[in-house]
Every structure is written in C-alpha cells, then in structure tokens.
Amino acid sequence: MDKKAYFARGQEIVKRLNDLTYEAYFVGGVVRDYLMGVEFSDIDIATSATPEQLLLEFPNLDMRFASNGCCVLREGEFVYEINTFREETYLNRTRKPSQVHFSMNLREDVKRRDFTINALAMTENLDVVDLTNGQKDLKMKKIRFIGKPKKRIEEDPLRVLRAYELIARFGFRFTRGTKKAIKKMTHVLSLIADQKVQLSLQKIFNAPFGKRAIKQMIKLNSHTGLADYTDGLEIIVRKYKKLTIVEKFALCYKLGKKVPNDTTFDKDMHNFFKKVTEVAYLLEHEPITRLTVFNNDVGVLKTADKLNSYTIPKYKANQKLIEEYDRTMPIRTINDMVFKGYDVVNLAGGASGAFVGEIMNNLCERVIMREIANDYTILKREAKILLNNYRLQNQTFANYDLSEVLKQETLEEKPKQVIDEPNFVPFESTSKEDLLSLNEEYTELFDHIMSQKEEMINESTISDEEKTKALKEMAETIKKQLLDTNPEFKKLFKEE
C-alpha cells in the first residue's frame, strides 16, 4: 500500500467534512505514529457528523456498526474508520459500552479513550490538538491512562494488554499511577477472551521491545491473570531470543497442557501446537530412537525436544541426534519398502489377513532401526521366519505346509549377498509352543551375531562376489556354532 497516498486521501476526507461545517480530525494511533516519525498501520477519523450525515456524503459507507457511531469507508485498498464524537458508559466489564451518546465536541470523545498518547488529534493541516498533555508523555516516552486508571481498566480489561503492546512496540514505560493500577487489577485479565489474549501476545512477541514488555508483565504479576500463558511467560522471558514466536506459543501451551480453541491460528497451526504438546510428553518418558523420528514430523519433534530442554530439569536436548536420524533414515514411509504386502500374501500361499500388516510393520520397524537392510532378499528371508511363527500360533495355517514354499524358494535364482537360511520343519513330537519359543531364541541369536559380522564384511574392500561368498560361509558357521551350543536347535532343521 502507498502510505503517502493513503494519508493524503485521509486529509481530503477530513477537509471535505470541515467544508461541510462538521468538525473532523485524524485521531489515535495515526497521530501518535506521525509525530514519532514511524509508519502507521491504519487511519481513524473522528467527526461531529452523525452516521446518517456521513452516509449522505459517502454513499458506499459500511453502516453495520453505525449504532455505536462507527462507520467504515473503503476505497480500494484504503480503509478509513470514521467515528462520530461520543461518550460511552460501560457495565460489568463487558468491553462493550452499555450506552453510547453522540457528542458535538472533541473533548468528550477524547475523555473516553485509554492513554494520553492515543488521545491526540490532528487537523487536515497537520496541526495537533492535545487535550490531555499527550505530546508531553510522548516526548517523555510515558504510558499514562486518561482519568482514573482503575476505572479505565474496569471499563475494558484489554486496555492492560494494550499498555504492554505500547511498551513492546516503542520501549515506553508506565507512569507510577499506571503501574499501580495494572498491578492491582490483575484479576480482571481473566475476563479477556482467549482470542484477544493470543492476538495481543502475538503483537508483543513480534515487536522490538517484546522482552521488556514480558519482563514488566511478570514484575507486575499481570501474567498470573492469563491462565494459559502464566508458566510459559516466566520461561520465555529468560529464553526470549532463543525462541521463535511459534515456539513461544508452543511453550505456553505445553506447560498449560492445552491449546485454547478460541484463537486466530489456522487449523494447521492449531494441530501443530497440539502435536508438540503430545510429543513433548512422549519425549519426557521415552528416549529418542530412529522409530521416534520416523513416526513424527521432524519440525514437531525438534520443537518438542527444545521446549523440554527449557522446561524439564536435567533434560538434555537431542537436536543433532534427531537431525542425524532424519538424514540417515533408510525409508520415509512403509511404501518405500522393496518387499510389499502382496509378497507376504504370496509366501502364505495366497492367504491374507491381519497377519500381513503385522509382518510388514515388523519388517518396516526393523528397517527403520537399521537392524536389517531394505533389501528384497533379506526382507523375504525375515518374512519367512515371521510367517512360520504365525503359522505355529494360528489354526489358519495349521494345515498349510510352509516347507513346500521354502523348498521352492531354494530353487530360485538368488541375487547377490543372499544368505541361505535353513527351512523350519517342526518335529511331530515337539509342541508348537516349544517350537515357537525355540525358533524365536535361535532367530534372535543368529540375527544378533550375523548383523555384527555382516557389517564388517560389507565394509571390507573385497568384491561383491567375494562378499556374497563370505556371507554365505559366515551364515553356515554361525548356524553350526549355535547347533553345537544348544543341540535343541536341531529340532528346527531338516536332516541334512
């Protein structure tokens, strides 16, 4: 937006109203910002003209809030809020005036405003009208309520947060009366809607003197009136520069154990805060593994980990570990597995069921944890073992002879680095439960020893053909060692 053109058009509107014999002035933040030489955000105009009189001059005027004396003029991207001079009466701290009376003079309109530096008016010729010594406070960088501070806060508790917004934006300080009233009226802050609190804190976090504002807020105990943010703000003030705005809110919601529903955050951001809260709790009780990184968004995980390091004694941040696990993640989704669900079905002779998903999840987790490689032959071998275990446990496969499938597999041409595994065939005299237990014990020992040896062979400089031969020989050696160690394992194998 062209701010010069925006302001110039505002001068034309004020002049037009003056020419029609109405009083009209720039008021509020635009005057304050103009005098300070900083960029203003929007333009408010106050006038003695009533909404009906304004409508005669500006037919496109938005009159939805005309009963309160507020009209909005939109001209392309330029938006002007034009308010009729008024007096207001508040009831029960509702923020909404219970009575509004239009006035014919600026003085009455100024008396209803919050701070002296926000009560300045300016003519079309840029002459300042100061009825509350606002220019002096502006020069001294002081934030002073108009009239009785306690009454102003009772009328609208949000004025307390607006005071902190002024500190955050300009680095101003409270007068003694302002400070005393704010500290005394902490209890009314609980009446402010969640959305208003969130928006105000967002402005504070975004402003150059945000830390000063939060520090003052804690010093005056104002933060204790903001239930969802109380504990978080106490940590934020100590870690202010180390936290992004999103992390500041996430920290508050983590410690508050909930994310308020009534905020202006979009659905994605709201879900992000909820997920951070959940993952932070998870990390409090479980170590970070590759599976943790696989199952969670890395941004969420790093945020949760960072917040835990600031909020939990003796918790050590794992940012580098998370990054390393993410960088070296062998797969991103189960769809990246080279061995698919239909391969399990084929191994099972066309049978299907929940066991397919269970086997695939088991394989996927072991690939993620780098216990086995995402290699078709290796995964197929492991699937056979899992399927055999499942067959021993379930009647579905009681009459299905897996050995025939396994026998057929031995006849197929195998890719490089295939480790020939013996086929499992239960002895009739041995119970299924005993075989299952024995099978699990053997597999665990075999995989543990083989993984150590396999890594050493794969890292060697020998050719792929030599590696394949070495792996096969190693598998046979390990098998022989295990059978010698525990003769019971022989029950799992065919007679050679």
C-alpha positions, 0 to 999 in steps of 0.5 A: 500500500502507498502510505503517502497516498493513503494519508493524503486521501485521509486529509481530503476526507477530513477537509471535505467534512470541515467544508461541510461545517462538521468538525473532523480530525485524524485521531489515535494511533495515526497521530501518535505514529506521525509525530514519532516519525514511524509508519502507521498501520491504519487511519481513524477519523473522528467527526461531529457528523452523525452516521446518517450525515456521513452516509449522505456524503459517502454513499458506499459507507459500511453502516453495520456498526453505525449504532455505536457511531462507527462507520467504515469507508473503503476505497480500494485498498484504503480503509478509513474508520470514521467515528462520530464524537461520543461518550460511552458508559460501560457495565460489568466489564463487558468491553462493550459500552452499555450506552453510547451518546453522540457528542458535538465536541472533541473533548468528550470523545477524547475523555473516553479513550485509554492513554494520553498518547492515543488521545491526540488529534490532528487537523487536515493541516497537520496541526495537533490538538492535545487535550490531555498533555499527550505530546508531553508523555510522548516526548517523555516516552510515558504510558499514562491512562486518561482519568482514573486508571482503575476505572479505565481498566474496569471499563475494558480489561484489554486496555492492560494488554494494550499498555504492554503492546505500547511498551513492546512496540516503542520501549515506553514505560508506565507512569507510577499511577499506571503501574499501580493500577495494572498491578492491582487489577490483575484479576480482571485479565481473566475476563479477556477472551482467549482470542484477544489474549493470543492476538495481543501476545502475538503483537508483543512477541513480534515487536522490538521491545517484546522482552521488556514488555514480558519482563514488566508483565511478570514484575507486575504479576499481570501474567498470573491473570492469563491462565494459559500463558502464566508458566510459559511467560516466566520461561520465555522471558529468560529464553526470549531470543532463543525462541521463535514466536511459534515456539513461544506459543508452543511453550505456553501451551505445553506447560498449560497442557492445552491449546485454547480453541478460541484463537486466530491460528489456522487449523494447521497451526492449531494441530501443530501446537497440539502435536508438540504438546503430545510429543513433548510428553512422549519425549519426557518418558521415552528416549529418542530412537530412529522409530521416534523420528520416523513416526513424527514430523521432524519440525514437531519433534525438534520443537518438542525436544527444545521446549523440554530442554527449557522446561524439564530439569536435567533434560538434555536436548537431542537436536543433532541426534534427531537431525542425524536420524532424519538424514540417515533414515533408510525409508520415509514411509512403509511404501518405500519398502522393496518387499510389499504386502502382496509378497507376504500374501504370496509366501502364505500361499495366497492367504491374507489377513491381519497377519500381513500388516503385522509382518510388514510393520515388523519388517518396516520397524526393523528397517527403520532401526537399521537392524536389517537392510531394505533389501528384497532378499533379506526382507523375504528371508525375515518374512519367512521366519515371521510367517512360520511363527504365525503359522505355529500360533494360528489354526489358519495355517495349521494345515498349510505346509510352509516347507513346500514354499521354502523348498521352492524358494531354494530353487530360485535364482538368488541375487547377490549377498543372499544368505541361505537360511535353513527351512523350519520343519517342526518335529511331530513330537515337539509342541508348537509352543516349544517350537515357537519359543525355540525358533524365536531364541535361535532367530534372535541369536543368529540375527544378533551375531550375523548383523555384527559380522555382516557389517564388517564384511560389507565394509571390507574392500573385497568384491561383491562376489567375494562378499556374497561368498563370505556371507554365505560361509559366515551364515553356515558357521554361525548356524553350526556354532549355535547347533553345537551350543544348544543341540535343541536347535536341531529340532528346527532343521531338516536332516541334512 
